[in-house]
Amino acid sequence: MTRLKNTTFVVDAGDLLWKTGKISKKRLNQQRQKGALILEAYALSGVDAMVPGEADLSLGLDWLAGQAAMHALPYVAANLDCDGFSLPGGRVVERDGVTLGFVGVVGATNGGECTVSAPVPALKSAIAKLGDVDMLVLLSHQDDEADLGLVKALGNVDVVVNGHGRVAMKPPRRLGERAIQVSTGTRGKKLGIVKIDQVLGASGFIVDGLSDRLHAKIKSVKSRIERTKKKVKKDADGASKKRANPRLKRLDGQLKRLQAQVLIDENMRERPRHLLKNRLRGLNDDISDHSKTQALVIAAKAQISGAVVLKADKPARGSNFVGDTACLGCHQEQHGQWKSTPHAYAWSTLQRVGRSGDLDCWSCHVTGAGQPSGPSHPSEVSGLENVGCESCHGPGLAHTQTPMHSNIVRAPSEQTCAGCHDGVQDEGRFDFEAYIKRVTH
């Protein structure tokens, strides 16, 4: 969302409807139900420009083209050629005397069934057709690091909204001295709000609060690097060092990018600039529901939940998972501590919002999902609801029959947690050293 002179423009940069470029046949029907809900809601609330991502295209080119036509959705993609789905390279939107130009681009491997052409010539052609605009906004569905080269080649982009990198950009990222890159992260948890106050004759932006946020981020990253290095130095386990190396490499790269941003930010204050404020607004319960959209959501949830019949059986015969009540007899104190954590109520959080049948959500709210002899569908979770003892300590059947240290996991590894705390679903908040203290018993 971009706000200019109290005028609001709404955009989306792709992967709105799914999360990868592939989807299984068993997931397709439910995901199309969700996708239809999202697109109808977008049409109801108003959207000014959209670019499709490979995850959107994975639901079927004909299906997406039909939805776009049904709801008159303003998709743009300069370098995408889709059979049966006509996509202009860009569009101009004028509102309250403010004129914005929007162009879209996708990465070379992000076109699904469509043909993807070289981005720079396609974008230059699309931009030339826009004419004079107050600002040029690029909706990018390519790797977020690739946007810098594109901006340099074009020279006249003001704001880049990236929908492929899945990075929650707070603060936003500078792409040279003119363009600002923003992104809201993943899983639709936040709304990105960019407020721009224009300054006559200015080019580029002073970003409100950016300097302080960059320095705070640098301090945090340095602290994480130092903690990781200390842990590696103390730990003689080669496997631990191997796991830490990619994290250190990622953190070092993040630190260098932040330090480069500080240098650019300091140089930006020498000439007149527009003022930009960026924030990520959590889509929480404190936001009032849009009544027409809420009616669509209720109907879609009922349709999805009604298609899943929950079996009343306890863990199936032959399963190595026994459920948390089987642990209670010998481990009352540990069970009591677990009951005090959110893990013990993970399933009810889904039930409360009518999403226990949601194939996107259920597996991280139950025990043993996707593991051998664990539940493979939300209809099979009875007795294994919540993130129970066996989620961390492994299947408990053998241990309940012959209690030994050798047939149970005493101290879960970081990798055990990473199945759900994967840096994407939790938006990078997971810190093993801090989190493990909350569940240790």
C-alpha positions in Angstrom: 0.0 0.0 0.0 1.4 3.4 -1.0 0.0 6.6 0.4 0.8 9.9 -1.4 -0.8 13.2 -0.3 -3.4 11.4 1.7 -4.3 9.4 -1.4 -4.1 5.6 -1.1 -2.9 3.1 -3.7 -3.0 -0.7 -3.1 -0.7 -3.2 -4.8 0.3 -6.8 -4.5 3.7 -8.3 -5.8 2.8 -12.0 -6.1 2.6 -15.4 -4.4 -0.7 -14.2 -2.9 -2.5 -17.5 -3.3 0.0 -20.3 -2.5 3.6 -20.7 -1.4 5.6 -22.5 -4.1 5.6 -23.1 -7.8 4.2 -26.6 -7.4 1.1 -28.0 -5.7 -0.1 -31.6 -5.3 -3.4 -32.7 -6.7 -4.7 -33.4 -3.1 -4.0 -29.8 -2.1 -5.2 -28.1 -5.3 -9.0 -28.0 -4.7 -8.8 -26.6 -1.2 -6.2 -24.0 -2.3 -8.3 -22.9 -5.2 -11.1 -22.3 -2.7 -8.8 -20.1 -0.7 -7.5 -18.4 -3.8 -11.0 -17.6 -5.0 -11.8 -16.1 -1.6 -8.6 -13.9 -1.6 -9.1 -12.6 -5.1 -12.8 -11.8 -4.5 -11.8 -10.0 -1.3 -9.2 -8.0 -3.2 -11.7 -7.0 -5.8 -14.1 -5.9 -3.1 -11.6 -3.8 -1.2 -9.9 -2.4 -4.3 -6.5 -3.0 -5.7 -4.6 -0.9 -8.2 -1.9 -3.2 -9.6 -0.8 -6.8 -9.1 1.9 -9.1 -10.5 1.4 -12.9 -10.5 4.0 -15.1 -8.9 4.9 -18.7 -9.7 2.9 -19.8 -6.7 -0.2 -18.0 -8.0 0.3 -19.6 -11.5 0.7 -23.1 -9.9 -3.1 -23.1 -9.3 -3.6 -23.3 -13.0 -3.2 -20.7 -15.7 -6.8 -21.1 -17.0 -8.1 -20.9 -13.5 -6.2 -17.8 -12.6 -7.1 -16.1 -16.0 -10.7 -16.9 -15.2 -10.6 -15.4 -11.8 -8.8 -12.3 -13.1 -11.4 -11.8 -15.7 -14.3 -12.5 -13.3 -13.1 -9.9 -10.8 -11.4 -7.4 -13.3 -8.1 -7.8 -11.4 -5.4 -5.4 -12.6 -2.5 -7.8 -13.2 0.6 -6.4 -14.9 3.8 -8.2 -16.0 6.1 -6.7 -18.6 8.2 -9.8 -19.3 5.5 -12.5 -19.0 3.7 -14.1 -22.0 0.9 -16.4 -20.9 -1.3 -18.3 -23.4 -4.9 -17.3 -22.8 -4.0 -14.7 -20.1 -3.4 -11.2 -21.5 -1.1 -9.2 -19.2 -0.2 -5.6 -19.9 3.3 -4.5 -18.9 2.1 -1.7 -16.8 -0.8 0.7 -16.0 -1.3 4.2 -14.9 -3.6 5.1 -12.0 -4.6 8.7 -11.4 -6.4 9.6 -8.1 -7.0 13.0 -6.5 -4.5 14.6 -8.8 -1.8 12.1 -8.1 -0.6 9.9 -11.0 1.4 6.7 -10.3 2.8 4.3 -12.9 2.9 0.6 -12.1 5.0 -2.0 -13.9 5.4 -5.6 -13.1 8.3 -8.1 -13.6 8.9 -11.8 -12.8 12.2 -13.7 -12.4 13.4 -16.1 -15.1 12.2 -19.2 -13.2 9.0 -17.7 -11.8 6.7 -17.8 -14.8 5.1 -21.2 -14.4 3.6 -22.3 -17.7 4.2 -18.8 -19.2 7.2 -17.6 -21.2 9.6 -15.2 -19.3 11.6 -12.7 -21.4 14.6 -10.5 -20.5 13.3 -8.0 -17.9 15.2 -4.8 -18.8 14.0 -4.3 -22.4 10.5 -5.4 -21.5 10.3 -3.0 -18.6 11.8 -0.1 -20.7 9.1 -0.6 -23.3 6.3 -0.8 -20.7 7.5 2.3 -18.9 7.7 4.3 -22.1 4.0 3.6 -22.7 3.0 5.0 -19.3 3.9 8.6 -20.1 4.5 11.2 -17.4 3.8 10.0 -13.9 4.5 11.5 -10.5 6.3 8.3 -9.3 7.1 4.9 -10.8 6.4 1.8 -8.8 7.9 -1.6 -9.8 6.1 -4.7 -8.6 8.9 -7.3 -8.6 8.5 -11.0 -8.4 12.2 -12.0 -8.6 14.9 -12.5 -5.9 15.0 -9.4 -3.8 18.8 -9.1 -4.3 18.3 -9.0 -8.1 16.2 -5.8 -7.8 19.3 -3.6 -7.4 20.6 -4.5 -10.8 17.2 -3.9 -12.4 16.9 -0.5 -10.7 20.4 0.6 -11.9 19.6 -0.5 -15.5 16.3 1.4 -15.6 17.3 4.6 -13.7 13.8 6.0 -13.0 12.2 3.6 -10.5 11.1 5.2 -7.2 9.6 2.4 -5.2 10.1 -1.4 -5.6 7.6 -3.7 -3.9 9.1 -7.2 -3.8 6.8 -10.2 -3.4 9.2 -13.1 -4.0 12.0 -12.6 -1.4 9.7 -13.1 1.5 11.7 -10.7 3.7 9.9 -8.5 6.2 11.7 -5.3 5.4 11.6 -3.1 8.5 13.5 -1.0 7.8 13.1 -0.8 4.0 16.2 -1.3 1.8 17.8 1.4 -0.3 18.6 0.4 -3.9 21.0 3.2 -4.8 20.2 6.8 -4.1 16.8 7.0 -5.7 14.8 3.8 -5.2 13.4 2.2 -2.0 12.7 -1.5 -1.8 9.9 -2.7 0.5 8.5 -6.1 1.3 6.0 -7.4 3.9 7.3 -10.9 4.6 5.3 -14.0 4.1 2.0 -15.8 5.0 -0.1 -12.7 4.8 0.5 -11.7 8.4 1.3 -8.1 7.8 0.2 -5.2 5.6 3.0 -3.0 4.3 2.2 0.7 4.5 4.4 3.3 2.8 3.6 6.9 3.4 5.2 9.4 1.0 5.3 13.2 1.5 6.5 14.8 -1.7 9.0 17.6 -1.8 9.0 19.8 -5.0 12.1 19.2 -7.1 13.3 16.2 -5.0 14.5 12.9 -6.0 15.0 9.9 -3.7 13.8 9.6 -0.1 14.7 10.4 3.4 13.3 7.5 5.3 11.9 8.4 8.7 13.7 6.6 11.5 15.9 4.6 9.2 19.2 5.5 10.6 18.3 4.5 14.2 16.7 1.3 13.0 19.7 0.4 10.9 22.1 0.9 13.8 19.9 -1.1 16.1 19.7 -3.9 13.6 23.5 -3.9 13.2 23.9 -4.2 16.9 21.5 -7.2 17.1 23.2 -9.0 14.2 26.6 -8.5 15.7 25.3 -9.9 19.0 24.0 -13.0 17.2 27.2 -13.5 15.4 29.2 -13.3 18.6 26.9 -15.7 20.4 27.1 -18.2 17.6 30.9 -18.0 17.4 31.2 -18.6 21.2 28.9 -21.6 20.9 31.0 -23.1 18.1 34.2 -22.5 20.0 32.9 -24.2 23.1 31.3 -27.1 21.3 33.6 -29.9 20.2 30.8 -31.6 18.2 31.6 -31.3 14.5 28.0 -31.5 13.5 27.1 -28.4 15.6 29.9 -26.5 13.9 28.6 -27.6 10.5 25.1 -26.4 11.3 26.5 -23.0 12.6 28.6 -22.2 9.5 25.7 -21.4 7.2 24.1 -19.3 9.9 27.3 -17.3 10.3 27.6 -16.8 6.6 24.0 -15.6 6.4 24.5 -13.2 9.4 27.8 -11.9 7.9 26.1 -11.1 4.7 23.2 -9.4 6.5 25.7 -7.3 8.5 27.5 -6.1 5.3 24.3 -5.1 3.6 23.2 -3.2 6.7 26.5 -1.3 6.9 26.3 -0.4 3.2 22.8 0.9 3.8 24.1 3.2 6.6 26.6 4.7 4.2 24.0 5.4 1.5 21.6 6.9 4.1 24.3 9.3 5.4 24.9 10.5 1.8 21.2 11.0 1.1 20.9 14.0 3.3 22.9 16.4 1.1 20.1 17.2 -1.4 16.3 17.7 -1.2 14.5 14.4 -0.8 10.9 13.2 -0.4 10.0 11.9 3.1 9.1 8.3 3.3 7.6 6.4 6.3 7.4 2.6 6.2 5.7 0.3 8.6 4.5 -3.3 8.8 1.0 -3.5 10.3 0.2 -6.8 11.9 -3.2 -8.0 10.7 -4.5 -8.8 14.2 -7.9 -8.9 15.8 -7.7 -5.2 16.7 -8.5 -4.4 13.1 -12.2 -4.2 12.4 -13.6 -6.7 9.9 -14.8 -5.6 6.5 -18.4 -6.9 6.6 -18.7 -8.1 3.0 -15.2 -9.8 3.1 -15.9 -11.3 6.5 -19.0 -13.0 5.1 -16.9 -14.5 2.4 -14.4 -15.7 4.9 -17.0 -17.4 7.1 -18.5 -19.1 4.1 -15.1 -20.4 2.9 -14.1 -21.7 6.3 -17.4 -23.6 6.6 -16.9 -25.1 3.2 -13.3 -26.1 4.0 -14.0 -27.5 7.5 -17.0 -29.3 6.3 -14.9 -31.3 3.9 -12.7 -32.7 6.7 -14.3 -35.4 8.9 -12.3 -35.8 12.1 -11.9 -39.5 13.2 -12.6 -40.1 16.8 -10.0 -42.9 17.1 -6.9 -42.7 19.3 -3.6 -43.1 17.5 -3.9 -45.9 15.0 -2.8 -49.4 15.9 0.7 -49.8 14.6 1.6 -46.2 15.3 4.7 -45.4 17.3 3.1 -42.3 18.7 1.1 -42.7 21.9 0.0 -39.2 22.9 1.0 -37.0 25.8 -1.3 -38.7 28.4 0.9 -41.8 28.1 3.8 -39.8 29.5 1.9 -38.4 32.5 2.2 -41.4 34.8 6.0 -41.1 35.1 6.6 -37.5 34.2 4.0 -35.4 36.1 6.3 -32.4 36.8 7.5 -32.2 33.1 4.0 -32.7 31.9 2.8 -29.9 34.1 5.5 -27.5 32.7 4.5 -28.4 29.2 0.9 -27.6 30.0 2.0 -24.1 30.9 3.3 -23.5 27.3 1.5 -22.5 24.1 2.6 -25.9 22.7 -0.1 -27.6 24.8 -2.9 -25.5 23.2 -1.7 -25.4 19.6 -4.6 -27.4 18.3 -7.2 -25.3 20.0 -5.8 -22.1 18.5 -6.8 -23.6 15.1 -10.2 -24.7 16.3 -10.9 -21.3 17.7 -10.5 -19.7 14.3 -12.1 -22.5 12.3 -8.9 -23.7 10.6 -8.4 -27.2 12.1 -9.2 -28.6 8.6 -6.8 -26.2 6.9 -4.1 -28.2 5.0 -1.7 -25.2 5.3 -1.9 -25.1 9.1 -2.7 -28.3 10.8 0.7 -30.1 10.7 2.5 -27.7 13.0 -0.3 -27.8 15.6 -0.2 -31.6 16.2 2.2 -34.3 17.1 4.0 -36.5 14.6 2.5 -35.0 11.4 4.3 -36.2 8.3 6.5 -38.7 10.2 6.4 -42.5 9.8 3.2 -43.8 11.5 2.2 -40.2 12.4 -1.0 -38.5 11.1 -0.9 -37.6 7.4 -4.2 -35.6 7.4 -6.1 -33.5 9.9 -8.8 -36.1 10.1 -6.2 -38.4 11.8 -5.0 -36.3 14.7 -7.3 -37.6 17.5 -5.1 -38.3 20.5 -2.2 -36.4 19.0 -3.6 -32.9 19.2 -1.1 -30.1 20.1 2.6 -30.0 20.0 3.0 -32.8 22.5 5.9 -34.6 24.3 6.7 -36.7 21.2 7.0 -33.7 19.0 10.3 -32.9 20.7 11.3 -36.3 22.2 10.3 -38.6 19.4 7.8 -41.4 19.2 7.1 -42.8 22.7 5.8 -46.3 22.1 9.1 -48.2 22.8 9.8 -46.0 25.8 6.4 -46.7 27.4 7.0 -50.4 27.0 10.6 -50.4 28.2 11.7 -47.1 29.7 15.3 -46.5 28.8 17.4 -43.4 28.0 18.4 -45.0 24.7 14.9 -45.2 23.2 13.8 -41.6 23.8 15.3 -38.2 22.8 16.3 -36.5 26.0 17.4 -33.1 24.6 15.8 -32.1 21.3 18.1 -30.4 18.7 17.5 -27.1 17.0 16.8 -29.1 13.8 13.8 -30.7 15.6 12.3 -27.3 16.1 13.1 -26.0 12.6 10.4 -28.1 11.0 7.9 -25.5 12.0 10.1 -22.6 13.3 11.7 -22.5 9.8 12.4 -18.8 9.4 9.5 -18.5 7.0 6.4 -19.3 9.1 7.8 -17.4 12.1 9.2 -14.6 9.9 12.7 -15.2 11.3 11.9 -14.6 14.9 13.0 -18.0 16.1 16.2 -18.0 18.2 16.9 -21.5 19.5 18.9 -20.4 22.5 16.2 -18.1 23.8 13.2 -20.3 22.9 14.4 -23.6 24.3 14.5 -22.1 27.8 10.8 -21.5 27.6 10.0 -25.2 27.1 12.8 -26.9 29.1 11.6 -29.2 31.9 
